[in-house]
Structures are given as C-alpha cells and as structure tokens.
Amino acid sequence: MKLNEEEKRMVYQIESTNQNTALNEIYMTWRYTKSQATKDTAESLLKKLRPLSDRECMDVIREVQTNYHLPDKARTIGEMLAEARQQSGAAKLAGHDIMALERFDPDTRHMIVFDVLSHESPVGWKGEKMRLFLTETGYGKALENHNKGFIKIRNHAKVLAGNLHYDRKDREL
C-alpha cells in the first residue's frame, strides 16, 4: 500500500493494537483537529485502511512503525513516544495506552501490565499482554483474576495524579 509522508507520520504514532481501535484513533484525530491538512491526511488514511482486513491493516501499521523514520525532529508527544518505542524495540500493549485519559482520572490508583493466560479472563484475549489503569475496586478484581490463574500481573505502579510510582526499579515494560 502506498502512503504519503504525512500518512506515514500519522500511522507512526498510532497506539492501537487492532484495526477497529486504530481506525477510531484516526477518526478522532480527524474529528477534533483544527488543522485542515491533518483532517485531509486522516480522511485519506481512513479511506485506505477501512477496506483492509484486521490483519492487513495491522501489517501496514506495524511495517510503518518498524521502518519509518521521521524526516526531522519529533514535533509532538505522540511522535516522541513512537520514536522511543521504535528505538527500544518494545512491543505495544493492548488495553490502555501509556497516556490514556484513564491514567489521569482522580479515582485511578493503580496501573498494571499483565499477560492474559486464559480464555476465562474477563479482559483481553489469551496470549495478549495488556496495560490497564484501575481504581481500587478494579485492582482488587485484577488480583482475584491473577489468583485464579486467568492473568499474570507482570508489573504494578501506584498512580497519583497521573504520576506512576513503580513497585520495583527493575520493572518489566
């Protein structure tokens, strides 16, 4: 698939791990941006990605995110995060992205990264690695699911006003 420079730049920043959420992310960019050029890029990208299957769409996104290099210095937080992820080789996690609005909710107290081990898990699909920002109640349910063997919590941080305070310095990301 042929993408122009601005489309590649937009795809480079996508945080989603499946076609539906990726298309929604692009649509939200189209809907809320004030820049006509950004609107045009998002609209063009949506037209190209919508007809593809989930696998084809995510293959295009992964290829761009693996091989694309910004022509100049990163301009946005999204570009800086994408650049850091690309350089580190870290895989994207399903669930909430690192700058999700849930992180900044006043009731959010925990962030967990976990593996989904079972089809009985109430969140995610078996084999996925996920990140979620949770309230005290949500964290209690996650611990129950961990104890039942549905998930394996790999990393935990306390969340205070959007700031992450990891339990261990040698955290796994």
Buried (B, 14 or more C-beta within 10 A) or exposed (E): EEBEEBBBBBBBBBBBBBBEBBBEBBBEBBEEEEEEEBBEBBEBBBEBBEEBEEEEBBEBBBBBBEEBEBEEEBEEEBBBBBBEBBEEEEEBBBBBBBEBEBBEBEEBBBBBBBBBBEEEBEBBEEEBBBBBBBBEEBBEEBBEBBEEEBBEBBBBBBBEEEEBEEEEEEEEE
